Protein backbone atom coordinates (compact mmCIF):
# COMPACT_ATOMS: atom_id res chain seq x y z
CA UNK A 1 0.00 0.00 0.00
CA UNK A 2 1.49 3.39 -0.95
CA UNK A 3 2.25 5.84 1.80
CA UNK A 4 1.53 9.53 1.52
CA UNK A 5 4.52 11.86 1.61
CA UNK A 6 2.59 14.52 3.48
CA UNK A 7 -0.24 14.36 5.96
CA UNK A 8 -3.52 15.65 4.51
CA UNK A 9 -4.38 19.23 5.43
CA UNK A 10 -6.47 19.67 8.55
CA UNK A 11 -9.73 21.19 7.39
CA UNK A 12 -11.15 23.98 9.52
CA UNK A 13 -14.15 22.56 11.45
CA UNK A 14 -15.92 25.93 11.47
CA UNK A 15 -16.12 26.45 7.71
CA UNK A 16 -15.49 22.87 6.49
CA UNK A 17 -12.78 24.05 4.11
CA UNK A 18 -14.80 26.82 2.48
CA UNK A 19 -13.18 29.84 4.14
CA UNK A 20 -14.46 32.68 1.97
CA UNK A 21 -17.95 33.47 0.77
CA UNK A 22 -19.36 36.28 -1.35
CA UNK A 23 -22.36 38.06 0.15
CA UNK A 24 -24.59 40.10 -2.12
CA UNK A 25 -25.33 43.66 -1.05
CA UNK A 26 -28.35 43.95 -3.31
CA UNK A 27 -28.55 45.76 -6.58
CA UNK A 28 -26.04 45.90 -9.37
CA UNK A 29 -23.20 48.20 -10.29
CA UNK A 30 -23.14 50.27 -13.47
CA UNK A 31 -21.61 47.33 -15.38
CA UNK A 32 -24.53 45.07 -14.45
CA UNK A 33 -22.60 42.91 -11.97
CA UNK A 34 -23.95 41.97 -8.56
CA UNK A 35 -22.48 44.06 -5.74
CA UNK A 36 -20.78 41.66 -3.31
CA UNK A 37 -18.40 41.65 -0.38
CA UNK A 38 -16.14 38.75 0.58
CA UNK A 39 -16.37 37.40 4.12
CA UNK A 40 -13.62 35.19 5.54
CA UNK A 41 -14.00 32.55 8.23
CA UNK A 42 -12.97 34.20 11.53
CA UNK A 43 -11.66 30.93 12.97
CA UNK A 44 -9.08 30.17 10.26
CA UNK A 45 -8.74 33.72 8.87
CA UNK A 46 -9.57 32.58 5.33
CA UNK A 47 -7.08 29.73 5.05
CA UNK A 48 -9.56 26.84 5.28
CA UNK A 49 -7.17 24.79 7.36
CA UNK A 50 -6.67 24.40 11.06
CA UNK A 51 -3.25 25.04 12.59
CA UNK A 52 -1.57 21.97 14.10
CA UNK A 53 -1.62 23.37 17.64
CA UNK A 54 -5.41 23.88 17.47
CA UNK A 55 -5.86 20.30 16.21
CA UNK A 56 -3.82 18.92 19.09
CA UNK A 57 -5.77 20.99 21.61
CA UNK A 58 -9.09 19.76 20.13
CA UNK A 59 -8.01 16.10 20.33
CA UNK A 60 -6.79 16.57 23.90
CA UNK A 61 -10.15 18.05 24.93
CA UNK A 62 -12.14 15.01 23.70
ZN1 LIG B 1 -12.45 28.26 8.69
PDB file of the backbone (N, CA, C, O) and the ligand in Angstrom, with CONECT records:
HET     ZN  A 101       1
ATOM      1  N   UNK A   1       0.842  -1.183   0.000  1.00  0.00           N
ATOM      2  CA  UNK A   1       0.000   0.000   0.000  1.00  0.00           C
ATOM      3  C   UNK A   1       0.889   1.248   0.000  1.00  0.00           C
ATOM      4  O   UNK A   1       1.802   1.344   0.820  1.00  0.00           O
ATOM      5  N   UNK A   2       0.643   2.196  -0.893  1.00  0.00           N
ATOM      6  CA  UNK A   2       1.494   3.386  -0.945  1.00  0.00           C
ATOM      7  C   UNK A   2       1.265   4.289   0.263  1.00  0.00           C
ATOM      8  O   UNK A   2       0.156   4.421   0.780  1.00  0.00           O
ATOM      9  N   UNK A   3       2.354   4.896   0.683  1.00  0.00           N
ATOM     10  CA  UNK A   3       2.248   5.837   1.797  1.00  0.00           C
ATOM     11  C   UNK A   3       2.271   7.258   1.258  1.00  0.00           C
ATOM     12  O   UNK A   3       2.927   7.548   0.258  1.00  0.00           O
ATOM     13  N   UNK A   4       1.556   8.125   1.927  1.00  0.00           N
ATOM     14  CA  UNK A   4       1.532   9.526   1.517  1.00  0.00           C
ATOM     15  C   UNK A   4       2.788  10.222   2.011  1.00  0.00           C
ATOM     16  O   UNK A   4       3.253   9.959   3.120  1.00  0.00           O
ATOM     17  N   UNK A   5       3.336  11.107   1.194  1.00  0.00           N
ATOM     18  CA  UNK A   5       4.517  11.863   1.605  1.00  0.00           C
ATOM     19  C   UNK A   5       4.178  12.892   2.661  1.00  0.00           C
ATOM     20  O   UNK A   5       4.971  13.155   3.565  1.00  0.00           O
ATOM     21  N   UNK A   6       2.986  13.477   2.541  1.00  0.00           N
ATOM     22  CA  UNK A   6       2.590  14.517   3.485  1.00  0.00           C
ATOM     23  C   UNK A   6       1.247  14.140   4.100  1.00  0.00           C
ATOM     24  O   UNK A   6       0.421  13.476   3.473  1.00  0.00           O
ATOM     25  N   UNK A   7       1.052  14.571   5.316  1.00  0.00           N
ATOM     26  CA  UNK A   7      -0.241  14.362   5.955  1.00  0.00           C
ATOM     27  C   UNK A   7      -1.272  15.257   5.267  1.00  0.00           C
ATOM     28  O   UNK A   7      -0.943  16.374   4.869  1.00  0.00           O
ATOM     29  N   UNK A   8      -2.507  14.788   5.121  1.00  0.00           N
ATOM     30  CA  UNK A   8      -3.517  15.652   4.514  1.00  0.00           C
ATOM     31  C   UNK A   8      -3.758  16.889   5.372  1.00  0.00           C
ATOM     32  O   UNK A   8      -3.594  16.858   6.592  1.00  0.00           O
ATOM     33  N   UNK A   9      -4.149  17.977   4.714  1.00  0.00           N
ATOM     34  CA  UNK A   9      -4.380  19.229   5.431  1.00  0.00           C
ATOM     35  C   UNK A   9      -5.535  19.063   6.404  1.00  0.00           C
ATOM     36  O   UNK A   9      -6.508  18.364   6.123  1.00  0.00           O
ATOM     37  N   UNK A  10      -5.411  19.714   7.545  1.00  0.00           N
ATOM     38  CA  UNK A  10      -6.471  19.673   8.551  1.00  0.00           C
ATOM     39  C   UNK A  10      -7.503  20.720   8.183  1.00  0.00           C
ATOM     40  O   UNK A  10      -7.221  21.918   8.215  1.00  0.00           O
ATOM     41  N   UNK A  11      -8.685  20.275   7.837  1.00  0.00           N
ATOM     42  CA  UNK A  11      -9.732  21.185   7.394  1.00  0.00           C
ATOM     43  C   UNK A  11     -10.336  21.881   8.601  1.00  0.00           C
ATOM     44  O   UNK A  11     -10.584  21.261   9.636  1.00  0.00           O
ATOM     45  N   UNK A  12     -10.568  23.172   8.453  1.00  0.00           N
ATOM     46  CA  UNK A  12     -11.151  23.981   9.525  1.00  0.00           C
ATOM     47  C   UNK A  12     -12.554  23.447   9.846  1.00  0.00           C
ATOM     48  O   UNK A  12     -13.386  23.353   8.943  1.00  0.00           O
ATOM     49  N   UNK A  13     -12.836  23.096  11.106  1.00  0.00           N
ATOM     50  CA  UNK A  13     -14.151  22.558  11.453  1.00  0.00           C
ATOM     51  C   UNK A  13     -15.260  23.608  11.424  1.00  0.00           C
ATOM     52  O   UNK A  13     -16.439  23.258  11.380  1.00  0.00           O
ATOM     53  N   UNK A  14     -14.899  24.880  11.447  1.00  0.00           N
ATOM     54  CA  UNK A  14     -15.924  25.929  11.467  1.00  0.00           C
ATOM     55  C   UNK A  14     -16.495  26.208  10.095  1.00  0.00           C
ATOM     56  O   UNK A  14     -17.688  26.482   9.963  1.00  0.00           O
ATOM     57  N   UNK A  15     -15.647  26.142   9.053  1.00  0.00           N
ATOM     58  CA  UNK A  15     -16.123  26.453   7.709  1.00  0.00           C
ATOM     59  C   UNK A  15     -16.064  25.242   6.788  1.00  0.00           C
ATOM     60  O   UNK A  15     -16.464  25.342   5.628  1.00  0.00           O
ATOM     61  N   UNK A  16     -15.579  24.104   7.268  1.00  0.00           N
ATOM     62  CA  UNK A  16     -15.494  22.869   6.489  1.00  0.00           C
ATOM     63  C   UNK A  16     -14.657  23.046   5.225  1.00  0.00           C
ATOM     64  O   UNK A  16     -14.934  22.396   4.217  1.00  0.00           O
ATOM     65  N   UNK A  17     -13.672  23.882   5.252  1.00  0.00           N
ATOM     66  CA  UNK A  17     -12.777  24.052   4.113  1.00  0.00           C
ATOM     67  C   UNK A  17     -13.247  25.058   3.081  1.00  0.00           C
ATOM     68  O   UNK A  17     -12.630  25.196   2.025  1.00  0.00           O
ATOM     69  N   UNK A  18     -14.330  25.762   3.372  1.00  0.00           N
ATOM     70  CA  UNK A  18     -14.803  26.824   2.477  1.00  0.00           C
ATOM     71  C   UNK A  18     -14.660  28.147   3.223  1.00  0.00           C
ATOM     72  O   UNK A  18     -15.641  28.647   3.774  1.00  0.00           O
ATOM     73  N   UNK A  19     -13.467  28.721   3.252  1.00  0.00           N
ATOM     74  CA  UNK A  19     -13.178  29.842   4.141  1.00  0.00           C
ATOM     75  C   UNK A  19     -13.669  31.206   3.690  1.00  0.00           C
ATOM     76  O   UNK A  19     -13.716  32.136   4.496  1.00  0.00           O
ATOM     77  N   UNK A  20     -14.029  31.348   2.444  1.00  0.00           N
ATOM     78  CA  UNK A  20     -14.459  32.677   1.970  1.00  0.00           C
ATOM     79  C   UNK A  20     -15.771  32.541   1.208  1.00  0.00           C
ATOM     80  O   UNK A  20     -15.951  31.626   0.404  1.00  0.00           O
ATOM     81  N   UNK A  21     -16.669  33.457   1.475  1.00  0.00           N
ATOM     82  CA  UNK A  21     -17.949  33.468   0.769  1.00  0.00           C
ATOM     83  C   UNK A  21     -18.216  34.881   0.269  1.00  0.00           C
ATOM     84  O   UNK A  21     -17.754  35.858   0.859  1.00  0.00           O
ATOM     85  N   UNK A  22     -18.961  34.977  -0.815  1.00  0.00           N
ATOM     86  CA  UNK A  22     -19.356  36.279  -1.347  1.00  0.00           C
ATOM     87  C   UNK A  22     -20.799  36.539  -0.931  1.00  0.00           C
ATOM     88  O   UNK A  22     -21.682  35.712  -1.161  1.00  0.00           O
ATOM     89  N   UNK A  23     -21.025  37.688  -0.322  1.00  0.00           N
ATOM     90  CA  UNK A  23     -22.356  38.063   0.150  1.00  0.00           C
ATOM     91  C   UNK A  23     -22.855  39.207  -0.710  1.00  0.00           C
ATOM     92  O   UNK A  23     -22.174  40.221  -0.868  1.00  0.00           O
ATOM     93  N   UNK A  24     -24.056  39.040  -1.268  1.00  0.00           N
ATOM     94  CA  UNK A  24     -24.585  40.097  -2.124  1.00  0.00           C
ATOM     95  C   UNK A  24     -25.107  41.244  -1.273  1.00  0.00           C
ATOM     96  O   UNK A  24     -25.693  41.033  -0.211  1.00  0.00           O
ATOM     97  N   UNK A  25     -24.885  42.462  -1.758  1.00  0.00           N
ATOM     98  CA  UNK A  25     -25.334  43.659  -1.054  1.00  0.00           C
ATOM     99  C   UNK A  25     -26.676  44.141  -1.604  1.00  0.00           C
ATOM    100  O   UNK A  25     -27.278  45.071  -1.066  1.00  0.00           O
ATOM    101  N   UNK A  26     -27.127  43.514  -2.657  1.00  0.00           N
ATOM    102  CA  UNK A  26     -28.353  43.948  -3.308  1.00  0.00           C
ATOM    103  C   UNK A  26     -28.032  44.937  -4.406  1.00  0.00           C
ATOM    104  O   UNK A  26     -27.132  45.767  -4.274  1.00  0.00           O
ATOM    105  N   UNK A  27     -28.770  44.839  -5.477  1.00  0.00           N
ATOM    106  CA  UNK A  27     -28.554  45.764  -6.578  1.00  0.00           C
ATOM    107  C   UNK A  27     -27.367  45.373  -7.434  1.00  0.00           C
ATOM    108  O   UNK A  27     -26.679  44.386  -7.172  1.00  0.00           O
ATOM    109  N   UNK A  28     -27.147  46.167  -8.457  1.00  0.00           N
ATOM    110  CA  UNK A  28     -26.041  45.900  -9.373  1.00  0.00           C
ATOM    111  C   UNK A  28     -25.257  47.185  -9.599  1.00  0.00           C
ATOM    112  O   UNK A  28     -25.772  48.290  -9.422  1.00  0.00           O
ATOM    113  N   UNK A  29     -23.997  47.013  -9.995  1.00  0.00           N
ATOM    114  CA  UNK A  29     -23.200  48.199 -10.288  1.00  0.00           C
ATOM    115  C   UNK A  29     -23.487  48.663 -11.717  1.00  0.00           C
ATOM    116  O   UNK A  29     -24.319  48.072 -12.405  1.00  0.00           O
ATOM    117  N   UNK A  30     -22.818  49.695 -12.155  1.00  0.00           N
ATOM    118  CA  UNK A  30     -23.138  50.269 -13.465  1.00  0.00           C
ATOM    119  C   UNK A  30     -22.752  49.360 -14.623  1.00  0.00           C
ATOM    120  O   UNK A  30     -23.159  49.602 -15.759  1.00  0.00           O
ATOM    121  N   UNK A  31     -21.958  48.299 -14.348  1.00  0.00           N
ATOM    122  CA  UNK A  31     -21.607  47.335 -15.384  1.00  0.00           C
ATOM    123  C   UNK A  31     -22.594  46.168 -15.413  1.00  0.00           C
ATOM    124  O   UNK A  31     -22.490  45.303 -16.282  1.00  0.00           O
ATOM    125  N   UNK A  32     -23.541  46.128 -14.490  1.00  0.00           N
ATOM    126  CA  UNK A  32     -24.534  45.072 -14.445  1.00  0.00           C
ATOM    127  C   UNK A  32     -24.147  43.899 -13.569  1.00  0.00           C
ATOM    128  O   UNK A  32     -24.853  42.891 -13.550  1.00  0.00           O
ATOM    129  N   UNK A  33     -23.037  44.003 -12.839  1.00  0.00           N
ATOM    130  CA  UNK A  33     -22.600  42.905 -11.975  1.00  0.00           C
ATOM    131  C   UNK A  33     -23.220  43.061 -10.587  1.00  0.00           C
ATOM    132  O   UNK A  33     -23.489  44.175 -10.138  1.00  0.00           O
ATOM    133  N   UNK A  34     -23.443  41.929  -9.914  1.00  0.00           N
ATOM    134  CA  UNK A  34     -23.951  41.975  -8.556  1.00  0.00           C
ATOM    135  C   UNK A  34     -22.915  42.627  -7.641  1.00  0.00           C
ATOM    136  O   UNK A  34     -21.717  42.373  -7.764  1.00  0.00           O
ATOM    137  N   UNK A  35     -23.385  43.462  -6.731  1.00  0.00           N
ATOM    138  CA  UNK A  35     -22.475  44.060  -5.744  1.00  0.00           C
ATOM    139  C   UNK A  35     -22.296  43.062  -4.618  1.00  0.00           C
ATOM    140  O   UNK A  35     -23.278  42.653  -3.997  1.00  0.00           O
ATOM    141  N   UNK A  36     -21.057  42.658  -4.339  1.00  0.00           N
ATOM    142  CA  UNK A  36     -20.778  41.663  -3.310  1.00  0.00           C
ATOM    143  C   UNK A  36     -19.623  42.113  -2.425  1.00  0.00           C
ATOM    144  O   UNK A  36     -18.821  42.968  -2.800  1.00  0.00           O
ATOM    145  N   UNK A  37     -19.561  41.519  -1.252  1.00  0.00           N
ATOM    146  CA  UNK A  37     -18.397  41.649  -0.378  1.00  0.00           C
ATOM    147  C   UNK A  37     -17.955  40.230  -0.036  1.00  0.00           C
ATOM    148  O   UNK A  37     -18.768  39.306  -0.014  1.00  0.00           O
ATOM    149  N   UNK A  38     -16.674  40.065   0.228  1.00  0.00           N
ATOM    150  CA  UNK A  38     -16.136  38.753   0.578  1.00  0.00           C
ATOM    151  C   UNK A  38     -15.978  38.689   2.090  1.00  0.00           C
ATOM    152  O   UNK A  38     -15.391  39.581   2.702  1.00  0.00           O
ATOM    153  N   UNK A  39     -16.511  37.617   2.689  1.00  0.00           N
ATOM    154  CA  UNK A  39     -16.375  37.402   4.123  1.00  0.00           C
ATOM    155  C   UNK A  39     -15.516  36.160   4.354  1.00  0.00           C
ATOM    156  O   UNK A  39     -15.746  35.110   3.753  1.00  0.00           O
ATOM    157  N   UNK A  40     -14.527  36.297   5.231  1.00  0.00           N
ATOM    158  CA  UNK A  40     -13.624  35.188   5.538  1.00  0.00           C
ATOM    159  C   UNK A  40     -14.017  34.554   6.870  1.00  0.00           C
ATOM    160  O   UNK A  40     -14.556  35.214   7.757  1.00  0.00           O
ATOM    161  N   UNK A  41     -13.737  33.273   6.985  1.00  0.00           N
ATOM    162  CA  UNK A  41     -14.005  32.547   8.230  1.00  0.00           C
ATOM    163  C   UNK A  41     -13.151  33.166   9.342  1.00  0.00           C
ATOM    164  O   UNK A  41     -11.934  33.265   9.186  1.00  0.00           O
ATOM    165  N   UNK A  42     -13.755  33.585  10.459  1.00  0.00           N
ATOM    166  CA  UNK A  42     -12.974  34.198  11.533  1.00  0.00           C
ATOM    167  C   UNK A  42     -12.106  33.191  12.281  1.00  0.00           C
ATOM    168  O   UNK A  42     -11.124  33.585  12.910  1.00  0.00           O
ATOM    169  N   UNK A  43     -12.437  31.918  12.229  1.00  0.00           N
ATOM    170  CA  UNK A  43     -11.657  30.927  12.972  1.00  0.00           C
ATOM    171  C   UNK A  43     -10.322  30.633  12.298  1.00  0.00           C
ATOM    172  O   UNK A  43      -9.299  30.514  12.972  1.00  0.00           O
ATOM    173  N   UNK A  44     -10.326  30.516  10.957  1.00  0.00           N
ATOM    174  CA  UNK A  44      -9.084  30.169  10.260  1.00  0.00           C
ATOM    175  C   UNK A  44      -8.537  31.356   9.472  1.00  0.00           C
ATOM    176  O   UNK A  44      -7.519  31.219   8.793  1.00  0.00           O
ATOM    177  N   UNK A  45      -9.178  32.500   9.546  1.00  0.00           N
ATOM    178  CA  UNK A  45      -8.738  33.724   8.867  1.00  0.00           C
ATOM    179  C   UNK A  45      -8.625  33.524   7.357  1.00  0.00           C
ATOM    180  O   UNK A  45      -7.730  34.079   6.719  1.00  0.00           O
ATOM    181  N   UNK A  46      -9.529  32.733   6.788  1.00  0.00           N
ATOM    182  CA  UNK A  46      -9.574  32.578   5.335  1.00  0.00           C
ATOM    183  C   UNK A  46      -8.622  31.555   4.756  1.00  0.00           C
ATOM    184  O   UNK A  46      -8.451  31.507   3.538  1.00  0.00           O
ATOM    185  N   UNK A  47      -7.998  30.737   5.582  1.00  0.00           N
ATOM    186  CA  UNK A  47      -7.081  29.735   5.045  1.00  0.00           C
ATOM    187  C   UNK A  47      -7.791  28.420   4.754  1.00  0.00           C
ATOM    188  O   UNK A  47      -7.371  27.692   3.854  1.00  0.00           O
ATOM    189  N   UNK A  48      -8.846  28.093   5.481  1.00  0.00           N
ATOM    190  CA  UNK A  48      -9.564  26.840   5.277  1.00  0.00           C
ATOM    191  C   UNK A  48      -8.946  25.660   5.988  1.00  0.00           C
ATOM    192  O   UNK A  48      -9.488  24.555   5.952  1.00  0.00           O
ATOM    193  N   UNK A  49      -7.820  25.882   6.634  1.00  0.00           N
ATOM    194  CA  UNK A  49      -7.171  24.794   7.362  1.00  0.00           C
ATOM    195  C   UNK A  49      -7.027  25.181   8.816  1.00  0.00           C
ATOM    196  O   UNK A  49      -7.115  26.351   9.187  1.00  0.00           O
ATOM    197  N   UNK A  50      -6.804  24.171   9.624  1.00  0.00           N
ATOM    198  CA  UNK A  50      -6.673  24.399  11.058  1.00  0.00           C
ATOM    199  C   UNK A  50      -5.201  24.257  11.424  1.00  0.00           C
ATOM    200  O   UNK A  50      -4.567  23.285  11.013  1.00  0.00           O
ATOM    201  N   UNK A  51      -4.646  25.178  12.171  1.00  0.00           N
ATOM    202  CA  UNK A  51      -3.247  25.039  12.592  1.00  0.00           C
ATOM    203  C   UNK A  51      -3.054  23.785  13.427  1.00  0.00           C
ATOM    204  O   UNK A  51      -3.982  23.337  14.100  1.00  0.00           O
ATOM    205  N   UNK A  52      -1.846  23.214  13.389  1.00  0.00           N
ATOM    206  CA  UNK A  52      -1.574  21.967  14.099  1.00  0.00           C
ATOM    207  C   UNK A  52      -1.839  22.102  15.588  1.00  0.00           C
ATOM    208  O   UNK A  52      -2.419  21.195  16.185  1.00  0.00           O
ATOM    209  N   UNK A  53      -1.439  23.194  16.199  1.00  0.00           N
ATOM    210  CA  UNK A  53      -1.622  23.366  17.642  1.00  0.00           C
ATOM    211  C   UNK A  53      -3.106  23.314  18.005  1.00  0.00           C
ATOM    212  O   UNK A  53      -3.465  22.737  19.031  1.00  0.00           O
ATOM    213  N   UNK A  54      -3.967  23.900  17.191  1.00  0.00           N
ATOM    214  CA  UNK A  54      -5.409  23.878  17.466  1.00  0.00           C
ATOM    215  C   UNK A  54      -5.938  22.461  17.336  1.00  0.00           C
ATOM    216  O   UNK A  54      -6.817  22.063  18.100  1.00  0.00           O
ATOM    217  N   UNK A  55      -5.416  21.681  16.377  1.00  0.00           N
ATOM    218  CA  UNK A  55      -5.856  20.296  16.212  1.00  0.00           C
ATOM    219  C   UNK A  55      -5.477  19.476  17.434  1.00  0.00           C
ATOM    220  O   UNK A  55      -6.274  18.674  17.920  1.00  0.00           O
ATOM    221  N   UNK A  56      -4.282  19.670  17.924  1.00  0.00           N
ATOM    222  CA  UNK A  56      -3.822  18.923  19.088  1.00  0.00           C
ATOM    223  C   UNK A  56      -4.656  19.272  20.301  1.00  0.00           C
ATOM    224  O   UNK A  56      -5.031  18.395  21.079  1.00  0.00           O
ATOM    225  N   UNK A  57      -4.950  20.570  20.466  1.00  0.00           N
ATOM    226  CA  UNK A  57      -5.775  20.989  21.606  1.00  0.00           C
ATOM    227  C   UNK A  57      -7.169  20.368  21.525  1.00  0.00           C
ATOM    228  O   UNK A  57      -7.722  19.945  22.540  1.00  0.00           O
ATOM    229  N   UNK A  58      -7.743  20.314  20.302  1.00  0.00           N
ATOM    230  CA  UNK A  58      -9.086  19.758  20.126  1.00  0.00           C
ATOM    231  C   UNK A  58      -9.106  18.271  20.467  1.00  0.00           C
ATOM    232  O   UNK A  58     -10.043  17.800  21.112  1.00  0.00           O
ATOM    233  N   UNK A  59      -8.087  17.529  20.044  1.00  0.00           N
ATOM    234  CA  UNK A  59      -8.013  16.096  20.327  1.00  0.00           C
ATOM    235  C   UNK A  59      -7.842  15.883  21.822  1.00  0.00           C
ATOM    236  O   UNK A  59      -8.439  14.963  22.380  1.00  0.00           O
ATOM    237  N   UNK A  60      -7.038  16.714  22.485  1.00  0.00           N
ATOM    238  CA  UNK A  60      -6.786  16.572  23.903  1.00  0.00           C
ATOM    239  C   UNK A  60      -8.034  16.849  24.728  1.00  0.00           C
ATOM    240  O   UNK A  60      -8.199  16.295  25.815  1.00  0.00           O
ATOM    241  N   UNK A  61      -8.924  17.714  24.210  1.00  0.00           N
ATOM    242  CA  UNK A  61     -10.152  18.051  24.930  1.00  0.00           C
ATOM    243  C   UNK A  61     -11.146  16.891  24.917  1.00  0.00           C
ATOM    244  O   UNK A  61     -11.912  16.728  25.867  1.00  0.00           O
ATOM    245  N   UNK A  62     -11.145  16.080  23.849  1.00  0.00           N
ATOM    246  CA  UNK A  62     -12.142  15.007  23.698  1.00  0.00           C
ATOM    247  C   UNK A  62     -11.836  13.851  24.601  1.00  0.00           C
ATOM    248  O   UNK A  62     -12.567  12.861  24.607  1.00  0.00           O
TER     249      UNK A  62
HETATM  250 ZN    ZN A 101     -12.451  28.261   8.693  1.00  0.00          ZN
END
